[in-house]
Amino acid sequence: MSNQKQTIMKRIGIVGISGYSGMTVLKILFNHPQVRVTYVSANNTQGKLTDIWPQFQGLTKLTCSKYDIKEALKLTDLVFLAVPHTVAMQITPELLKQGKKVIDLSADYRLNNKQDYKKWYNMEHQDLKNLKKAVYGLPELYREDIKKADLIANPGCYPTAAILSLAPLVSLHAQLINSIIIDAKSGVSGAGRKATLNFSFCELTENFKAYKILNHQHTPEIELYLKKLNKISPIIHFVPHLLPIERGIFETIYIQLKEKISLHKIHAIYKKFYKTEKFVRVLDLNQQPQLKNVAHTNYCDIGLSLDQTKQMLVITSAIDNLVKGAAGQAVQNMNIMLGYPEEEGLL
C-alpha cells in the first residue's frame, strides 16, 4: 500500500531555493503528504541544501545546483519559480512545452500586456504567448481557472492583501466608491534575502519609512484585477512603507464613499462573500487584524470600520508576506491544480 502511494506522489521542483520564498515553499511541502520535493536549484548558491538552510538538518538530502533544464524536466511534474523578476520568462516556455506545470512567484506573468510590463519593470517581455495564457493565482477569485491552468502567476504580497480587502465592495457596490487610498506596510523579508545597505540591521532598526510613493510596481497589478471585477473600479492611490520587522503585511485602506451605507450591511456583504473561504477571516465589528495573528499562516484577516457622518470606510487587513503573500498561496494554487484538498500542508 505504501509503495502504491509513493508511485502517485507528484514530484516538485523549486527554482530559487536560496531565497525566502523558495525556502518557505520547501518548508510547507515537508508537511504535505501527497508531494515530494525532488529538485532544487539556485544560480548564486550551490551545495547541500542543509548548508544553505541549516534548519532542515535531518529532513532532506537534497543538493542545490545551478538551474539545469534537463534535470528539471527529468525530475519534476510541477515547478515553483521563486526567482527574481525577468528570470521566470526565460525558464517557463520550455517547462510548459515539455508538459510541466509552473507556478511563478515573480511578477513576470501578473500583468496582461507587454506595454504595462515594460513600463513597470523596465524590460521587454520575452514570452508574450504565455503572458496571455497565465492565470492569476488568487484562489478566492480565480479558483475555477486555476483548476485548469498549467501556468500560474502567483500574486504579489501587497496586491493579495489589497485585492482581498476590496473585492467584495468593488464587485458588488463599486458605484458607492469615490476614491481609494491604500496605506501599506511590509516586513523586511518582502525585499528578499539580498544583502544591501538599506536592509541592514542598523539602517532598519528603530526606523520606519515610506518608499516608491504612488509609483510602486504593484499598483498596476491591484488596479488590473480590481477592474476585472467591475469595469467602473476607481483609481487606486498606493503608498508602501517598510516596517522594522521580519515578516508581515498590514494595510489600512481608506475609501471615501459617495452614498451612505451602514457598517452592518458592509460587514454582511463581506461575511457572505468569504463565507466558504478557508483562508480569509472577516473579523467581528469590534475586532481589528494584528500581524501576530497571521504570522507563519496562510490567513488573511480583514477588519471593517465606518464613519457614516463623513462617509469614510476604513478596511484593515493583515497577511504573512512569505505565506499568504507568496509561498503559502503558491502551495494553495498547487493543491487546486493537482486536485488535492486546498488546505493540504497549510493547516
KEDONU-301321 format. One record per residue (C-alpha): x, y, z; residue in three letters. Coordinates in Angstrom, 1 decimal, m for minus. Example, Ala and Ser with C-alpha at 12.3 -4.5 7.8 and 13.67 -1.06 7.14 Angstrom:
BEGIN
+--------+--------+--------+------+
|     px |     py |     pz | code |
+--------+--------+--------+------+
|   12.3 |   m4.5 |    7.8 |  Ala |
|   13.7 |   m1.1 |    7.1 |  Ser |
+--------+--------+--------+------+
! end
This chain:
BEGIN
+--------+--------+--------+------+
|     px |     py |     pz | code |
+--------+--------+--------+------+
|    0.0 |    0.0 |    0.0 |  Met |
|    2.8 |    2.4 |    0.9 |  Ser |
|    4.6 |    1.7 |   m2.4 |  Asn |
|    1.5 |    2.4 |   m4.3 |  Gln |
|    1.1 |    5.8 |   m2.6 |  Lys |
|    4.7 |    6.6 |   m3.4 |  Gln |
|    4.3 |    6.0 |   m7.1 |  Thr |
|    1.4 |    8.5 |   m7.4 |  Ile |
|    3.1 |   11.3 |   m5.4 |  Met |
|    3.8 |   14.3 |   m7.5 |  Lys |
|    7.4 |   15.4 |   m8.0 |  Arg |
|    8.1 |   19.0 |   m7.2 |  Ile |
|   10.9 |   21.4 |   m8.2 |  Gly |
|   11.8 |   24.7 |   m6.6 |  Ile |
|   13.9 |   27.0 |   m8.6 |  Val |
|   15.4 |   29.8 |   m6.4 |  Gly |
|   15.6 |   27.7 |   m3.2 |  Ile |
|   18.1 |   30.1 |   m1.6 |  Ser |
|   15.6 |   32.9 |   m1.2 |  Gly |
|   13.0 |   33.3 |    1.5 |  Tyr |
|   10.0 |   32.4 |   m0.7 |  Ser |
|   11.7 |   29.3 |   m2.1 |  Gly |
|   12.7 |   28.2 |    1.4 |  Met |
|    9.1 |   28.7 |    2.6 |  Thr |
|    7.7 |   26.6 |   m0.2 |  Val |
|   10.0 |   23.8 |    0.8 |  Leu |
|    9.1 |   24.2 |    4.5 |  Lys |
|    5.4 |   23.9 |    3.7 |  Ile |
|    5.9 |   20.9 |    1.4 |  Leu |
|    7.8 |   19.0 |    4.0 |  Phe |
|    4.4 |   18.7 |    5.7 |  Asn |
|    2.5 |   17.8 |    2.5 |  His |
|    1.6 |   14.1 |    2.3 |  Pro |
|    1.0 |   13.9 |   m1.4 |  Gln |
|    4.1 |   15.5 |   m2.9 |  Val |
|    7.8 |   15.3 |   m2.5 |  Arg |
|   10.5 |   17.8 |   m3.5 |  Val |
|   12.8 |   16.2 |   m5.9 |  Thr |
|   14.7 |   19.1 |   m7.5 |  Tyr |
|   16.1 |   22.4 |   m6.1 |  Val |
|   18.3 |   24.9 |   m7.7 |  Ser |
|   19.7 |   28.4 |   m7.3 |  Ala |
|   22.1 |   30.2 |   m9.6 |  Asn |
|   24.1 |   32.0 |   m6.9 |  Asn |
|   24.2 |   29.4 |   m4.2 |  Thr |
|   25.2 |   25.8 |   m4.5 |  Gln |
|   25.8 |   22.8 |   m2.2 |  Gly |
|   24.0 |   20.8 |    0.3 |  Lys |
|   20.6 |   22.2 |    1.0 |  Leu |
|   21.2 |   21.9 |    4.7 |  Thr |
|   24.2 |   24.1 |    4.4 |  Asp |
|   22.0 |   26.8 |    2.8 |  Ile |
|   19.2 |   26.3 |    5.3 |  Trp |
|   20.5 |   24.6 |    8.4 |  Pro |
|   17.1 |   24.4 |   10.0 |  Gln |
|   16.3 |   21.5 |    7.6 |  Phe |
|   19.0 |   19.2 |    9.1 |  Gln |
|   17.8 |   15.7 |    9.2 |  Gly |
|   14.8 |   16.4 |    6.9 |  Leu |
|   16.5 |   16.2 |    3.4 |  Thr |
|   19.5 |   15.1 |    1.5 |  Lys |
|   18.8 |   17.4 |   m1.5 |  Leu |
|   21.7 |   19.2 |   m3.1 |  Thr |
|   21.3 |   22.6 |   m4.7 |  Cys |
|   23.0 |   23.3 |   m8.1 |  Ser |
|   22.6 |   25.9 |  m10.9 |  Lys |
|   19.4 |   25.6 |  m12.8 |  Tyr |
|   19.6 |   22.8 |  m15.4 |  Asp |
|   16.6 |   22.4 |  m17.7 |  Ile |
|   17.4 |   18.8 |  m18.5 |  Lys |
|   17.5 |   17.9 |  m14.8 |  Glu |
|   14.3 |   19.9 |  m14.1 |  Ala |
|   12.4 |   18.1 |  m16.9 |  Leu |
|   13.6 |   14.7 |  m15.8 |  Lys |
|   12.9 |   15.1 |  m12.1 |  Leu |
|    9.7 |   17.1 |  m11.8 |  Thr |
|    6.0 |   17.3 |  m12.6 |  Asp |
|    5.4 |   20.8 |  m11.3 |  Leu |
|    7.9 |   23.6 |  m10.7 |  Val |
|    7.8 |   26.6 |   m8.4 |  Phe |
|    9.8 |   29.6 |   m9.8 |  Leu |
|   10.9 |   31.6 |   m6.8 |  Ala |
|   13.3 |   33.7 |   m8.9 |  Val |
|   13.9 |   37.4 |   m9.4 |  Pro |
|   11.7 |   39.4 |  m11.8 |  His |
|   12.6 |   38.9 |  m15.5 |  Thr |
|   14.1 |   35.4 |  m14.9 |  Val |
|   10.9 |   33.3 |  m14.9 |  Ala |
|   10.0 |   34.3 |  m18.5 |  Met |
|   13.3 |   32.7 |  m19.7 |  Gln |
|   12.6 |   29.4 |  m17.9 |  Ile |
|    8.9 |   29.0 |  m18.3 |  Thr |
|    8.4 |   28.4 |  m22.0 |  Pro |
|   10.5 |   25.2 |  m22.2 |  Glu |
|    8.9 |   23.8 |  m19.0 |  Leu |
|    5.4 |   24.3 |  m20.4 |  Leu |
|    6.4 |   22.9 |  m23.8 |  Lys |
|    7.5 |   19.7 |  m22.1 |  Gln |
|    4.3 |   19.3 |  m20.2 |  Gly |
|    5.3 |   20.6 |  m16.8 |  Lys |
|    3.0 |   22.8 |  m14.6 |  Lys |
|    4.6 |   26.1 |  m13.5 |  Val |
|    3.8 |   28.4 |  m10.6 |  Ile |
|    5.7 |   31.7 |  m10.9 |  Asp |
|    6.2 |   33.6 |   m7.7 |  Leu |
|    7.8 |   36.6 |   m9.5 |  Ser |
|    6.0 |   39.3 |  m11.4 |  Ala |
|    6.7 |   38.1 |  m14.9 |  Asp |
|    3.2 |   36.9 |  m15.7 |  Tyr |
|    1.0 |   39.0 |  m13.5 |  Arg |
|    0.3 |   41.9 |  m16.0 |  Leu |
|   m1.7 |   41.1 |  m19.1 |  Asn |
|    0.2 |   43.1 |  m21.7 |  Asn |
|    3.7 |   43.9 |  m22.8 |  Lys |
|    3.3 |   47.7 |  m22.5 |  Gln |
|    2.5 |   47.6 |  m18.8 |  Asp |
|    5.3 |   45.1 |  m18.1 |  Tyr |
|    7.9 |   47.3 |  m19.9 |  Lys |
|    6.6 |   50.4 |  m18.1 |  Lys |
|    6.8 |   49.0 |  m14.6 |  Trp |
|    9.7 |   46.5 |  m14.9 |  Tyr |
|   11.9 |   48.4 |  m17.5 |  Asn |
|   12.3 |   45.4 |  m19.8 |  Met |
|   10.6 |   43.9 |  m22.8 |  Glu |
|    8.7 |   40.8 |  m22.0 |  His |
|   10.2 |   37.7 |  m23.7 |  Gln |
|    7.3 |   35.3 |  m23.5 |  Asp |
|    4.2 |   37.1 |  m24.8 |  Leu |
|    2.5 |   33.8 |  m25.7 |  Lys |
|    2.4 |   32.6 |  m22.1 |  Asn |
|    1.8 |   36.1 |  m20.7 |  Leu |
|   m1.6 |   36.0 |  m22.3 |  Lys |
|   m2.3 |   32.4 |  m21.0 |  Lys |
|   m1.2 |   32.7 |  m17.4 |  Ala |
|   m3.9 |   32.5 |  m14.7 |  Val |
|   m3.7 |   34.9 |  m11.8 |  Tyr |
|   m3.3 |   32.8 |   m8.7 |  Gly |
|   m5.7 |   34.4 |   m6.2 |  Leu |
|   m7.8 |   31.3 |   m5.4 |  Pro |
|  m10.6 |   33.2 |   m3.7 |  Glu |
|  m11.4 |   34.8 |   m7.1 |  Leu |
|  m10.0 |   32.5 |   m9.8 |  Tyr |
|  m10.3 |   29.0 |   m8.4 |  Arg |
|  m12.1 |   27.5 |  m11.4 |  Glu |
|   m9.5 |   29.0 |  m13.8 |  Asp |
|   m6.7 |   27.7 |  m11.6 |  Ile |
|   m8.0 |   24.2 |  m11.7 |  Lys |
|   m7.5 |   24.1 |  m15.5 |  Lys |
|   m4.2 |   26.1 |  m15.6 |  Ala |
|   m0.7 |   25.0 |  m16.5 |  Asp |
|    0.9 |   28.4 |  m15.6 |  Leu |
|    0.0 |   30.4 |  m12.5 |  Ile |
|    1.1 |   34.0 |  m11.9 |  Ala |
|    1.3 |   34.0 |   m8.1 |  Asn |
|    0.1 |   37.4 |   m6.8 |  Pro |
|    2.3 |   39.9 |   m5.2 |  Gly |
|    2.1 |   40.3 |   m1.4 |  Cys |
|    0.7 |   43.8 |   m1.3 |  Tyr |
|   m1.9 |   43.0 |   m4.0 |  Pro |
|   m3.0 |   39.9 |   m2.2 |  Thr |
|   m4.0 |   41.9 |    0.9 |  Ala |
|   m5.4 |   44.8 |   m1.1 |  Ala |
|   m7.5 |   42.8 |   m3.6 |  Ile |
|   m8.9 |   40.5 |   m0.9 |  Leu |
|   m9.8 |   43.6 |    1.2 |  Ser |
|  m11.5 |   45.4 |   m1.7 |  Leu |
|  m13.0 |   42.6 |   m3.8 |  Ala |
|  m16.4 |   42.3 |   m2.1 |  Pro |
|  m17.1 |   46.1 |   m2.2 |  Leu |
|  m15.7 |   46.6 |   m5.7 |  Val |
|  m17.6 |   43.5 |   m7.1 |  Ser |
|  m21.0 |   44.4 |   m5.7 |  Leu |
|  m21.0 |   48.1 |   m4.9 |  His |
|  m18.3 |   49.9 |   m7.0 |  Ala |
|  m20.8 |   52.7 |   m7.6 |  Gln |
|  m20.5 |   53.7 |   m3.9 |  Leu |
|  m16.8 |   54.4 |   m4.1 |  Ile |
|  m15.4 |   57.8 |   m4.7 |  Asn |
|  m11.7 |   57.2 |   m4.0 |  Ser |
|   m9.3 |   54.6 |   m2.5 |  Ile |
|   m6.1 |   55.1 |   m0.6 |  Ile |
|   m4.1 |   52.1 |    0.3 |  Ile |
|   m1.6 |   52.7 |    3.2 |  Asp |
|    0.5 |   49.5 |    3.2 |  Ala |
|    3.3 |   48.3 |    5.4 |  Lys |
|    5.6 |   45.3 |    5.0 |  Ser |
|    8.2 |   43.4 |    6.9 |  Gly |
|   11.8 |   43.4 |    5.5 |  Val |
|   11.6 |   39.8 |    4.2 |  Ser |
|    9.4 |   41.2 |    1.4 |  Gly |
|   12.5 |   42.7 |   m0.1 |  Ala |
|   14.2 |   39.3 |   m0.4 |  Gly |
|   17.4 |   37.9 |    1.0 |  Arg |
|   20.0 |   40.0 |   m0.8 |  Lys |
|   22.5 |   41.9 |    1.3 |  Ala |
|   22.2 |   45.7 |    0.8 |  Thr |
|   22.9 |   48.7 |    3.0 |  Leu |
|   19.3 |   49.8 |    3.0 |  Asn |
|   18.2 |   46.5 |    4.5 |  Phe |
|   21.0 |   46.1 |    7.1 |  Ser |
|   20.1 |   45.9 |   10.7 |  Phe |
|   21.5 |   49.3 |   11.7 |  Cys |
|   19.6 |   51.0 |    8.9 |  Glu |
|   16.3 |   49.3 |    9.7 |  Leu |
|   16.1 |   49.0 |   13.5 |  Thr |
|   14.3 |   51.9 |   15.3 |  Glu |
|   13.3 |   53.2 |   11.8 |  Asn |
|   10.2 |   53.5 |    9.6 |  Phe |
|    9.8 |   54.9 |    6.2 |  Lys |
|    7.7 |   55.1 |    3.0 |  Ala |
|    9.2 |   54.3 |   m0.4 |  Tyr |
|    8.1 |   54.3 |   m4.1 |  Lys |
|    5.3 |   56.6 |   m3.1 |  Ile |
|    2.5 |   56.5 |   m5.7 |  Leu |
|    5.0 |   54.7 |   m8.0 |  Asn |
|    5.2 |   51.1 |   m6.8 |  His |
|    5.2 |   48.3 |   m9.3 |  Gln |
|    2.3 |   46.6 |   m7.5 |  His |
|   m0.1 |   49.5 |   m8.3 |  Thr |
|   m1.0 |   48.3 |  m11.8 |  Pro |
|   m1.5 |   44.8 |  m10.5 |  Glu |
|   m4.0 |   45.9 |   m7.9 |  Ile |
|   m5.8 |   48.2 |  m10.5 |  Glu |
|   m5.9 |   45.5 |  m13.1 |  Leu |
|   m7.6 |   42.7 |  m11.1 |  Tyr |
|  m10.0 |   45.1 |   m9.4 |  Leu |
|  m11.0 |   46.3 |  m12.8 |  Lys |
|  m11.7 |   42.7 |  m13.8 |  Lys |
|  m14.2 |   42.6 |  m11.0 |  Leu |
|  m16.0 |   45.7 |  m12.1 |  Asn |
|  m15.3 |   47.9 |  m15.0 |  Lys |
|  m16.1 |   51.1 |  m13.0 |  Ile |
|  m13.4 |   50.3 |  m10.5 |  Ser |
|  m11.9 |   53.6 |   m9.2 |  Pro |
|   m8.3 |   54.8 |   m9.3 |  Ile |
|   m6.1 |   53.4 |   m6.6 |  Ile |
|   m3.6 |   55.6 |   m4.7 |  His |
|   m1.0 |   53.2 |   m3.2 |  Phe |
|    1.7 |   54.1 |   m0.7 |  Val |
|    4.0 |   51.3 |    0.7 |  Pro |
|    6.1 |   51.5 |    3.9 |  His |
|    8.9 |   49.4 |    5.3 |  Leu |
|    8.4 |   48.1 |    8.9 |  Leu |
|   11.5 |   47.2 |   11.0 |  Pro |
|   10.2 |   43.6 |   11.5 |  Ile |
|   10.9 |   40.3 |    9.8 |  Glu |
|    7.6 |   39.4 |    8.2 |  Arg |
|    4.0 |   40.6 |    7.8 |  Gly |
|    1.9 |   43.0 |    5.7 |  Ile |
|   m0.6 |   45.4 |    7.3 |  Phe |
|   m2.8 |   47.5 |    5.0 |  Glu |
|   m5.1 |   50.3 |    6.1 |  Thr |
|   m7.4 |   51.2 |    3.2 |  Ile |
|   m9.3 |   54.5 |    3.2 |  Tyr |
|  m12.5 |   54.5 |    1.0 |  Ile |
|  m14.4 |   57.8 |    0.5 |  Gln |
|  m18.0 |   56.8 |   m0.2 |  Leu |
|  m20.4 |   58.7 |   m2.4 |  Lys |
|  m23.5 |   57.5 |   m0.6 |  Glu |
|  m24.4 |   56.4 |    2.9 |  Lys |
|  m24.4 |   52.7 |    3.8 |  Ile |
|  m24.5 |   51.0 |    7.2 |  Ser |
|  m21.5 |   49.3 |    8.6 |  Leu |
|  m23.6 |   46.2 |    9.4 |  His |
|  m24.6 |   46.0 |    5.8 |  Lys |
|  m21.0 |   46.2 |    4.6 |  Ile |
|  m20.0 |   43.6 |    7.2 |  His |
|  m22.8 |   41.3 |    6.0 |  Ala |
|  m21.6 |   41.7 |    2.4 |  Ile |
|  m18.0 |   40.7 |    3.4 |  Tyr |
|  m19.1 |   37.7 |    5.5 |  Lys |
|  m21.3 |   36.4 |    2.7 |  Lys |
|  m18.6 |   36.9 |    0.1 |  Phe |
|  m16.0 |   34.9 |    2.0 |  Tyr |
|  m18.4 |   32.5 |    3.7 |  Lys |
|  m16.8 |   29.4 |    2.2 |  Thr |
|  m13.2 |   30.6 |    2.0 |  Glu |
|  m10.8 |   28.8 |    4.4 |  Lys |
|   m8.1 |   31.4 |    4.4 |  Phe |
|  m10.0 |   34.7 |    4.6 |  Val |
|  m11.3 |   35.7 |    8.0 |  Arg |
|  m13.7 |   38.6 |    8.2 |  Val |
|  m13.4 |   39.7 |   11.8 |  Leu |
|  m16.3 |   40.8 |   14.1 |  Asp |
|  m17.0 |   44.5 |   14.1 |  Leu |
|  m15.3 |   45.1 |   17.4 |  Asn |
|  m12.1 |   43.4 |   16.2 |  Gln |
|   m9.1 |   44.5 |   14.2 |  Gln |
|   m6.4 |   42.4 |   12.5 |  Pro |
|   m2.9 |   42.0 |   14.1 |  Gln |
|    0.2 |   40.8 |   12.4 |  Leu |
|    0.9 |   38.3 |   15.2 |  Lys |
|   m2.4 |   36.5 |   14.4 |  Asn |
|   m1.4 |   35.8 |   10.8 |  Val |
|    2.4 |   35.3 |   11.1 |  Ala |
|    3.5 |   31.9 |    9.7 |  His |
|   m0.1 |   31.2 |    8.5 |  Thr |
|   m1.9 |   31.3 |    5.1 |  Asn |
|   m4.7 |   33.5 |    6.6 |  Tyr |
|   m5.8 |   37.0 |    5.5 |  Cys |
|   m7.6 |   38.8 |    8.4 |  Asp |
|   m9.9 |   41.7 |    7.5 |  Ile |
|  m11.4 |   44.4 |    9.8 |  Gly |
|  m14.0 |   47.0 |    8.9 |  Leu |
|  m14.8 |   50.4 |   10.4 |  Ser |
|  m17.0 |   53.3 |    9.2 |  Leu |
|  m17.5 |   56.9 |    9.9 |  Asp |
|  m21.0 |   57.3 |    8.5 |  Gln |
|  m21.2 |   61.0 |    9.0 |  Thr |
|  m18.2 |   61.6 |    6.8 |  Lys |
|  m18.9 |   58.6 |    4.7 |  Gln |
|  m15.4 |   57.2 |    5.2 |  Met |
|  m14.9 |   53.4 |    5.2 |  Leu |
|  m11.7 |   52.0 |    6.6 |  Val |
|  m10.7 |   48.4 |    5.8 |  Ile |
|   m7.7 |   46.9 |    7.6 |  Thr |
|   m6.1 |   43.7 |    6.6 |  Ser |
|   m3.1 |   41.5 |    7.6 |  Ala |
|   m1.2 |   38.7 |    6.0 |  Ile |
|    2.2 |   37.0 |    6.3 |  Asp |
|    4.1 |   38.2 |    3.2 |  Asn |
|    6.0 |   35.0 |    2.9 |  Leu |
|    3.0 |   32.7 |    3.3 |  Val |
|   m0.3 |   34.0 |    2.0 |  Lys |
|    1.7 |   36.7 |    0.2 |  Gly |
|    3.9 |   34.2 |   m1.6 |  Ala |
|    4.8 |   30.6 |   m0.8 |  Ala |
|    1.6 |   29.6 |    1.1 |  Gly |
|   m0.6 |   31.0 |   m1.7 |  Gln |
|    1.6 |   29.2 |   m4.2 |  Ala |
|    1.0 |   25.9 |   m2.5 |  Val |
|   m2.7 |   26.7 |   m2.3 |  Gln |
|   m2.6 |   27.1 |   m6.0 |  Asn |
|   m0.7 |   23.8 |   m6.4 |  Met |
|   m3.3 |   22.0 |   m4.5 |  Asn |
|   m6.0 |   23.3 |   m6.7 |  Ile |
|   m4.1 |   22.5 |   m9.9 |  Met |
|   m3.4 |   18.9 |   m8.8 |  Leu |
|   m6.8 |   18.2 |   m7.3 |  Gly |
|   m5.7 |   18.0 |   m3.7 |  Tyr |
|   m7.6 |   19.5 |   m0.7 |  Pro |
|   m6.9 |   23.2 |   m0.9 |  Glu |
|   m5.7 |   23.4 |    2.7 |  Glu |
|   m3.3 |   20.4 |    2.4 |  Glu |
|    0.0 |   21.3 |    4.0 |  Gly |
|   m1.2 |   24.7 |    5.1 |  Leu |
|   m3.2 |   23.9 |    8.2 |  Leu |
+--------+--------+--------+------+
! end
